Amino acid sequence: MERVNALAARAREGIDEAIRSTGARACVTGGGSLFRVHFKASPPMNYREAFPTPEESRQLGMLLDHLFEQGFLMINTCTAAVSTVTGAAEIDALVAAVESGFRRIQRGT
């Protein structure tokens, strides 16, 4: 359990860094083995705040499509759970795909 939680923390930290490096208007939340990407400037405090605007939904769809193209399948809220078969290499590849997705969204392509 500790290993899986540490990998999820690695994902959250990496996605946070991707947000900073790209200037994306986004945040990542989660705990334990879970994480979720939101196209909001700060973490939502309740489910109402987590509900995406039409523009956030558009960006989320772009990110999910990009991640799928990169070999990552995530549910429609961009929420993920790290599993026991996941390793550091997969987390690092996911973070890189999220970062390139943020850059793609900023370009509008």
Sequence and secondary structure as in RCSB ss.txt:
>XXXX:A:sequence
MERVNALAARAREGIDEAIRSTGARACVTGGGSLFRVHFKASPPMNYREAFPTPEESRQLGMLLDHLFEQGFLMI
NTCTAAVSTVTGAAEIDALVAAVESGFRRIQRGT
>XXXX:A:secstr
 HHHHHHHHHHHHHHHHHHHHHT S EEE  TTEEEEESSSS  SSHHHHS  HHHHHHHHHHHHHHHHTT    
TT EEE  TT  HHHHHHHHHHHHHHHHHHHHT 
